[in-house]
Amino acid sequence: MESGVVLSAVLSGAFLAAMLTATINIWLARRKSREEELSRLRTAFAEAFAAHSAYKEMPYAIRRRRSDASAEERVRLSEALREIQANLSYHLAWTKMESETVGVAYTELIRELRRTAGAAMHAAWEAPPIETDAAVNIPPTVIDLSALEPLEFAYIDAVRKHLRTLTPRWFR
């Protein structure tokens, strides 16, 4: 009878250890999955901001276009802008689907970006191409995109808050 009690205790201990190990493994797998999802979202939100930044740089690229190959430059810059526009459209839709708050912040940012940088691009196409090294430094009096800064901060803040809601308290 004593051997039955010992066997029962050993089996109970083994069962308890197996259950504890399984619980820990499940918790670790969920934690890893959650961390991977947060990493994926961080990357996607950063890519959305990169698309914004690429559009924001276009007035400078247009001003700095080559003067000796105007037709080729027009095609090159127009194609680059087309790709950027498509990327912005993708990210506008994606941010809205991921988070209403982030989507609104990104939409407002892109709306102002298109207004401000779009006007700067228009002026850049009308200006002659830069032909000297000194003229490559374009002052804010020529291209002023400072109106975007508050909306950039608002987008980043919305992303930060969204990611925080997805992060469990014990990871913060």
Accessible surface in RSA format (square Angstrom, percent):
REM  Atomic radii and reference values for relative SASA: ProtOr
REM  Chains: A
REM  Algorithm: Lee & Richards
REM  Probe-radius: 1.40
REM  Slices: 20
REM RES _ NUM      All-atoms   Total-Side   Main-Chain    Non-polar    All polar
REM                ABS   REL    ABS   REL    ABS   REL    ABS   REL    ABS   REL
RES MET A   1   201.25 104.2 146.99  97.3  54.26 129.2 123.51 105.0  77.74 103.0
RES GLU A   2   146.32  84.0 142.29 107.7   4.03   9.6  55.09 106.6  91.23  74.5
RES SER A   3    88.21  74.5  77.42 103.3  10.79  24.9  54.08 115.2  34.13  47.8
RES GLY A   4    39.52  48.7   0.00   N/A  39.52  48.7  33.31  91.4   6.20  13.9
RES VAL A   5    94.46  62.2  90.92  82.3   3.54   8.5  93.37  81.1   1.08   2.9
RES VAL A   6    89.54  58.9  87.34  79.1   2.20   5.3  89.53  77.8   0.01   0.0
RES LEU A   7   106.18  59.1 104.08  74.5   2.10   5.3 106.02  74.5   0.16   0.4
RES SER A   8    63.62  53.8  57.67  77.0   5.96  13.7  28.20  60.0  35.42  49.6
RES ALA A   9    62.44  57.4  46.22  71.3  16.22  36.9  54.21  76.3   8.23  21.8
RES VAL A  10    91.01  59.9  82.64  74.8   8.37  20.2  89.27  77.6   1.74   4.7
RES LEU A  11   107.43  59.8 103.91  74.3   3.52   8.9 104.24  73.2   3.19   8.6
RES SER A  12    66.51  56.2  57.53  76.8   8.98  20.7  36.05  76.8  30.46  42.7
RES GLY A  13    37.27  46.0   0.00   N/A  37.27  46.0  31.98  87.8   5.29  11.9
RES ALA A  14    57.53  52.9  43.79  67.6  13.74  31.3  51.83  73.0   5.71  15.1
RES PHE A  15   132.41  66.2 126.71  78.5   5.70  14.8 131.80  79.9   0.61   1.7
RES LEU A  16   126.53  70.5 125.94  90.1   0.59   1.5 126.04  88.5   0.49   1.3
RES ALA A  17    56.90  52.3  49.86  76.9   7.04  16.0  55.84  78.6   1.06   2.8
RES ALA A  18    59.25  54.5  47.18  72.8  12.07  27.5  55.27  77.8   3.98  10.6
RES MET A  19    96.31  49.9  96.07  63.6   0.24   0.6  75.17  63.9  21.14  28.0
RES LEU A  20   111.03  61.8 107.32  76.8   3.71   9.3 110.46  77.6   0.57   1.5
RES THR A  21    76.43  54.4  74.29  75.3   2.15   5.1  50.66  68.0  25.77  39.0
RES ALA A  22    43.47  40.0  38.40  59.3   5.07  11.5  43.05  60.6   0.42   1.1
RES THR A  23    80.90  57.5  77.96  79.0   2.94   7.0  59.41  79.8  21.49  32.5
RES ILE A  24    84.50  48.1  83.35  62.1   1.14   2.8  84.50  60.8   0.00   0.0
RES ASN A  25    83.89  57.9  78.48  75.8   5.41  13.0  24.15  58.1  59.74  57.7
RES ILE A  26   101.00  57.5  97.78  72.8   3.22   7.8 101.00  72.7   0.00   0.0
RES TRP A  27   110.52  44.4 107.61  52.1   2.91   6.8  95.76  51.1  14.77  24.0
RES LEU A  28    85.25  47.5  81.18  58.1   4.08  10.3  81.39  57.2   3.86  10.4
RES ALA A  29    62.58  57.5  49.42  76.3  13.16  29.9  57.49  81.0   5.09  13.5
RES ARG A  30   159.68  67.0 155.20  79.1   4.48  10.7  43.68  59.7 116.01  70.3
RES ARG A  31    87.06  36.6  86.42  44.1   0.65   1.5   9.23  12.6  77.83  47.2
RES LYS A  32   128.10  62.5 127.15  78.0   0.94   2.2  71.36  64.2  56.74  60.4
RES SER A  33    66.21  55.9  62.11  82.9   4.10   9.4  25.37  54.0  40.84  57.2
RES ARG A  34    82.37  34.6  76.11  38.8   6.25  14.9  18.04  24.7  64.33  39.0
RES GLU A  35    76.53  43.9  71.64  54.2   4.89  11.6  31.74  61.4  44.79  36.6
RES GLU A  36    98.21  56.4  89.97  68.1   8.25  19.6  44.64  86.3  53.58  43.7
RES GLU A  37    74.21  42.6  71.08  53.8   3.13   7.5  40.11  77.6  34.10  27.8
RES LEU A  38     7.75   4.3   7.75   5.5   0.00   0.0   7.75   5.4   0.00   0.0
RES SER A  39    56.62  47.8  55.24  73.7   1.38   3.2  21.61  46.0  35.00  49.0
RES ARG A  40   115.93  48.7 107.49  54.8   8.45  20.1  74.55 101.9  41.38  25.1
RES LEU A  41     1.13   0.6   1.13   0.8   0.00   0.0   1.13   0.8   0.00   0.0
RES ARG A  42   122.16  51.3 116.35  59.3   5.81  13.8  52.48  71.7  69.68  42.2
RES THR A  43    72.57  51.6  67.83  68.8   4.74  11.3  48.36  65.0  24.20  36.6
RES ALA A  44    16.24  14.9  15.46  23.9   0.78   1.8  16.03  22.6   0.21   0.6
RES PHE A  45     4.03   2.0   3.30   2.0   0.73   1.9   3.58   2.2   0.45   1.3
RES ALA A  46    61.80  56.8  49.09  75.8  12.71  28.9  56.69  79.8   5.11  13.5
RES GLU A  47    89.44  51.4  86.57  65.5   2.87   6.8  31.70  61.3  57.74  47.1
RES ALA A  48     0.00   0.0   0.00   0.0   0.00   0.0   0.00   0.0   0.00   0.0
RES PHE A  49    53.89  27.0  53.89  33.4   0.00   0.0  53.89  32.7   0.00   0.0
RES ALA A  50    58.31  53.6  48.92  75.5   9.39  21.4  53.64  75.5   4.67  12.4
RES ALA A  51     3.37   3.1   0.00   0.0   3.37   7.7   2.75   3.9   0.63   1.7
RES HIS A  52     0.88   0.5   0.88   0.6   0.00   0.0   0.88   0.9   0.00   0.0
RES SER A  53    39.05  33.0  38.47  51.3   0.57   1.3  28.56  60.8  10.48  14.7
RES ALA A  54    39.14  36.0  28.68  44.3  10.46  23.8  37.07  52.2   2.06   5.5
RES TYR A  55     9.21   4.3   9.21   5.2   0.00   0.0   0.00   0.0   9.21  11.4
RES LYS A  56    50.84  24.8  50.84  31.2   0.00   0.0  21.20  19.1  29.64  31.6
RES GLU A  57    96.54  55.4  95.95  72.6   0.59   1.4  43.65  84.4  52.89  43.2
RES MET A  58     9.90   5.1   9.89   6.5   0.01   0.0   0.50   0.4   9.40  12.5
RES PRO A  59     0.00   0.0   0.00   0.0   0.00   0.0   0.00   0.0   0.00   0.0
RES TYR A  60    43.71  20.4  43.71  24.9   0.00   0.0  20.14  15.1  23.57  29.1
RES ALA A  61    34.77  32.0  25.50  39.4   9.27  21.1  32.82  46.2   1.95   5.2
RES ILE A  62     0.45   0.3   0.45   0.3   0.00   0.0   0.45   0.3   0.00   0.0
RES ARG A  63    37.54  15.8  37.50  19.1   0.04   0.1   3.63   5.0  33.92  20.6
RES ARG A  64   100.74  42.3  78.41  40.0  22.34  53.2  31.67  43.3  69.07  41.9
RES ARG A  65    20.91   8.8  19.44   9.9   1.47   3.5   2.21   3.0  18.71  11.3
RES ARG A  66   136.33  57.2 129.59  66.1   6.73  16.0  56.74  77.5  79.59  48.2
RES SER A  67    52.67  44.5  27.47  36.7  25.20  58.1   7.82  16.7  44.85  62.8
RES ASP A  68   114.94  80.5  73.01  72.7  41.93  99.2  50.07 117.8  64.87  64.7
RES ALA A  69    14.69  13.5  10.73  16.6   3.96   9.0  14.69  20.7   0.00   0.0
RES SER A  70    60.12  50.8  54.46  72.7   5.66  13.0  24.74  52.7  35.38  49.6
RES ALA A  71    53.01  48.7  50.88  78.5   2.13   4.8  51.40  72.4   1.61   4.3
RES GLU A  72   114.01  65.5 107.26  81.1   6.75  16.1  60.03 116.1  53.98  44.1
RES GLU A  73     8.78   5.0   8.78   6.6   0.00   0.0   0.09   0.2   8.69   7.1
RES ARG A  74   125.46  52.7 125.08  63.8   0.38   0.9  47.95  65.5  77.52  47.0
RES VAL A  75    99.31  65.3  95.80  86.7   3.51   8.5  99.31  86.3   0.00   0.0
RES ARG A  76   127.13  53.4 118.35  60.3   8.78  20.9  69.72  95.3  57.41  34.8
RES LEU A  77     2.78   1.5   2.16   1.5   0.62   1.5   2.34   1.6   0.44   1.2
RES SER A  78    56.35  47.6  48.22  64.4   8.13  18.7  32.51  69.2  23.84  33.4
RES GLU A  79    78.53  45.1  78.53  59.4   0.00   0.0  33.80  65.4  44.72  36.5
RES ALA A  80    36.52  33.6  29.26  45.2   7.26  16.5  35.32  49.7   1.20   3.2
RES LEU A  81    39.66  22.1  39.66  28.4   0.00   0.0  39.66  27.9   0.00   0.0
RES ARG A  82   133.74  56.2 127.37  64.9   6.37  15.2  68.12  93.1  65.62  39.8
RES GLU A  83   106.48  61.1  99.99  75.6   6.50  15.5  28.98  56.1  77.50  63.3
RES ILE A  84    23.89  13.6  22.04  16.4   1.85   4.5  23.89  17.2   0.00   0.0
RES GLN A  85    58.56  32.7  58.13  42.5   0.43   1.0  28.61  60.9  29.95  22.7
RES ALA A  86    60.29  55.4  46.27  71.4  14.02  31.9  54.56  76.8   5.73  15.2
RES ASN A  87    66.05  45.5  60.83  58.8   5.21  12.6  12.66  30.5  53.39  51.6
RES LEU A  88     0.00   0.0   0.00   0.0   0.00   0.0   0.00   0.0   0.00   0.0
RES SER A  89    60.79  51.4  53.82  71.8   6.96  16.0  32.17  68.5  28.62  40.1
RES TYR A  90   133.57  62.4 124.59  70.9   8.97  23.4  96.79  72.7  36.78  45.3
RES HIS A  91     7.74   4.2   7.74   5.4   0.00   0.0   3.17   3.3   4.58   5.3
RES LEU A  92    24.73  13.8  24.73  17.7   0.00   0.0  24.73  17.4   0.00   0.0
RES ALA A  93    49.56  45.6  43.03  66.4   6.53  14.9  48.76  68.7   0.80   2.1
RES TRP A  94    31.97  12.8  31.89  15.4   0.09   0.2  16.02   8.5  15.95  25.9
RES THR A  95     0.00   0.0   0.00   0.0   0.00   0.0   0.00   0.0   0.00   0.0
RES LYS A  96   112.52  54.9  96.87  59.4  15.65  37.3  53.75  48.4  58.77  62.6
RES MET A  97   152.18  78.8 115.76  76.6  36.42  86.7  82.41  70.1  69.77  92.4
RES GLU A  98    50.96  29.3  31.25  23.6  19.71  46.9   4.57   8.8  46.39  37.9
RES SER A  99    13.36  11.3   5.81   7.7   7.55  17.4   8.11  17.3   5.25   7.4
RES GLU A 100   143.57  82.4 131.98  99.8  11.60  27.6  48.91  94.6  94.67  77.3
RES THR A 101    91.55  65.1  85.35  86.5   6.19  14.8  54.59  73.3  36.95  55.9
RES VAL A 102     0.00   0.0   0.00   0.0   0.00   0.0   0.00   0.0   0.00   0.0
RES GLY A 103     0.19   0.2   0.00   N/A   0.19   0.2   0.19   0.5   0.00   0.0
RES VAL A 104    79.08  52.0  76.41  69.2   2.67   6.4  78.64  68.3   0.45   1.2
RES ALA A 105    12.05  11.1   8.27  12.8   3.77   8.6  11.38  16.0   0.67   1.8
RES TYR A 106     0.00   0.0   0.00   0.0   0.00   0.0   0.00   0.0   0.00   0.0
RES THR A 107    25.85  18.4  24.79  25.1   1.05   2.5  24.66  33.1   1.19   1.8
RES GLU A 108    75.88  43.6  72.88  55.1   3.00   7.1  19.20  37.1  56.68  46.3
RES LEU A 109     0.00   0.0   0.00   0.0   0.00   0.0   0.00   0.0   0.00   0.0
RES ILE A 110     1.84   1.0   1.84   1.4   0.00   0.0   1.84   1.3   0.00   0.0
RES ARG A 111   153.56  64.5 144.45  73.6   9.11  21.7  72.56  99.2  81.00  49.1
RES GLU A 112    30.06  17.3  28.62  21.6   1.44   3.4   8.43  16.3  21.62  17.7
RES LEU A 113     0.00   0.0   0.00   0.0   0.00   0.0   0.00   0.0   0.00   0.0
RES ARG A 114    85.55  35.9  76.25  38.9   9.30  22.1  37.67  51.5  47.88  29.0
RES ARG A 115   155.52  65.3 141.70  72.2  13.81  32.9  75.82 103.6  79.70  48.3
RES THR A 116    18.11  12.9  12.22  12.4   5.89  14.0  15.37  20.6   2.74   4.1
RES ALA A 117     0.00   0.0   0.00   0.0   0.00   0.0   0.00   0.0   0.00   0.0
RES GLY A 118    21.00  25.9   0.00   N/A  21.00  25.9  14.88  40.8   6.12  13.7
RES ALA A 119    66.33  61.0  51.65  79.7  14.68  33.4  59.46  83.7   6.87  18.2
RES ALA A 120    14.84  13.6   6.76  10.4   8.08  18.4  13.98  19.7   0.86   2.3
RES MET A 121    10.14   5.3  10.14   6.7   0.00   0.0   8.81   7.5   1.34   1.8
RES HIS A 122   116.93  63.9 112.32  78.1   4.61  11.8  76.71  79.1  40.23  46.8
RES ALA A 123    43.99  40.4  39.36  60.7   4.63  10.5  41.41  58.3   2.58   6.8
RES ALA A 124     0.01   0.0   0.00   0.0   0.01   0.0   0.00   0.0   0.01   0.0
RES TRP A 125    83.22  33.4  66.48  32.2  16.74  39.3  54.81  29.2  28.41  46.1
RES GLU A 126   128.82  74.0  93.78  71.0  35.04  83.4  45.77  88.5  83.05  67.8
RES ALA A 127    17.72  16.3  11.10  17.1   6.62  15.1  16.50  23.2   1.21   3.2
RES PRO A 128   109.42  79.7  97.21  88.6  12.21  44.4 103.49  85.4   5.92  36.8
RES PRO A 129    30.29  22.1  23.76  21.7   6.53  23.7  23.76  19.6   6.53  40.6
RES ILE A 130    33.92  19.3  17.13  12.8  16.79  40.5  21.62  15.6  12.30  33.4
RES GLU A 131   133.75  76.8  91.45  69.2  42.30 100.7  33.05  63.9 100.70  82.2
RES THR A 132    83.64  59.5  74.77  75.8   8.87  21.1  75.43 101.3   8.21  12.4
RES ASP A 133   131.11  91.8 119.56 119.0  11.55  27.3  38.34  90.2  92.76  92.5
RES ALA A 134    85.22  78.4  62.68  96.7  22.55  51.3  72.37 101.9  12.85  34.0
RES ALA A 135    43.79  40.3  29.63  45.7  14.16  32.2  39.87  56.1   3.92  10.4
RES VAL A 136    60.91  40.1  60.90  55.1   0.01   0.0  60.90  52.9   0.01   0.0
RES ASN A 137   119.38  82.3 105.12 101.6  14.26  34.3  31.24  75.2  88.14  85.2
RES ILE A 138    25.02  14.2   3.63   2.7  21.39  51.6   4.34   3.1  20.68  56.1
RES PRO A 139    60.69  44.2  54.16  49.4   6.53  23.8  60.49  49.9   0.20   1.2
RES PRO A 140    98.19  71.6  92.63  84.4   5.56  20.2  95.09  78.5   3.10  19.3
RES THR A 141   130.40  92.7  91.00  92.3  39.41  93.9  88.03 118.2  42.37  64.0
RES VAL A 142    69.43  45.7  44.13  40.0  25.29  60.9  48.65  42.3  20.78  56.4
RES ILE A 143     4.35   2.5   0.65   0.5   3.70   8.9   1.32   1.0   3.02   8.2
RES ASP A 144    84.69  59.3  67.31  67.0  17.38  41.1  21.53  50.7  63.17  63.0
RES LEU A 145    13.63   7.6   5.92   4.2   7.71  19.4   6.96   4.9   6.67  17.9
RES SER A 146    74.58  63.0  58.78  78.4  15.81  36.4  46.99 100.1  27.59  38.7
RES ALA A 147    50.17  46.1  32.21  49.7  17.96  40.9  43.46  61.2   6.71  17.8
RES LEU A 148     0.01   0.0   0.01   0.0   0.00   0.0   0.01   0.0   0.00   0.0
RES GLU A 149    92.12  52.9  91.41  69.2   0.71   1.7  15.67  30.3  76.45  62.4
RES PRO A 150    86.64  63.1  76.62  69.8  10.02  36.4  81.03  66.9   5.61  34.9
RES LEU A 151    42.77  23.8  42.60  30.5   0.16   0.4  42.60  29.9   0.16   0.4
RES GLU A 152    18.06  10.4  18.06  13.7   0.00   0.0   3.40   6.6  14.66  12.0
RES PHE A 153   125.07  62.6 121.85  75.5   3.23   8.4 122.36  74.2   2.71   7.8
RES ALA A 154    46.87  43.1  35.24  54.4  11.63  26.4  43.49  61.2   3.37   8.9
RES TYR A 155     3.73   1.7   3.73   2.1   0.00   0.0   3.73   2.8   0.00   0.0
RES ILE A 156    66.17  37.7  64.90  48.3   1.27   3.1  65.66  47.3   0.50   1.4
RES ASP A 157    53.87  37.7  53.73  53.5   0.14   0.3  15.02  35.4  38.85  38.7
RES ALA A 158     8.59   7.9   5.09   7.9   3.50   8.0   7.42  10.4   1.17   3.1
RES VAL A 159    17.07  11.2  17.07  15.5   0.00   0.0  17.07  14.8   0.00   0.0
RES ARG A 160   123.00  51.6 117.51  59.9   5.48  13.1  39.72  54.3  83.27  50.5
RES LYS A 161   113.18  55.2 111.53  68.4   1.64   3.9  66.18  59.6  46.99  50.1
RES HIS A 162    28.03  15.3  23.08  16.0   4.96  12.7  19.27  19.9   8.77  10.2
RES LEU A 163    19.31  10.8  19.17  13.7   0.14   0.4  19.31  13.6   0.00   0.0
RES ARG A 164   111.15  46.7 106.74  54.4   4.41  10.5  40.45  55.3  70.70  42.8
RES THR A 165   101.85  72.4  72.13  73.1  29.72  70.8  70.53  94.7  31.32  47.4
RES LEU A 166    73.16  40.7  58.52  41.9  14.64  36.8  62.94  44.2  10.21  27.5
RES THR A 167    18.94  13.5  17.66  17.9   1.27   3.0  13.43  18.0   5.50   8.3
RES PRO A 168    20.07  14.6   7.61   6.9  12.46  45.3  19.71  16.3   0.36   2.2
RES ARG A 169   193.72  81.3 178.64  91.1  15.08  35.9  60.71  83.0 133.01  80.6
RES TRP A 170   158.01  63.4 119.99  58.1  38.02  89.3 131.72  70.2  26.28  42.6
RES PHE A 171    53.06  26.5  20.65  12.8  32.41  84.3  25.82  15.7  27.24  78.0
RES ARG A 172   150.37  63.1  82.65  42.1  67.72 161.2  64.27  87.8  86.10  52.2
END  Absolute sums over single chains surface
CHAIN  1 A    11231.4       9818.5       1412.9       6997.3       4234.1
END  Absolute sums over all chains
TOTAL         11231.4       9818.5       1412.9       6997.3       4234.1
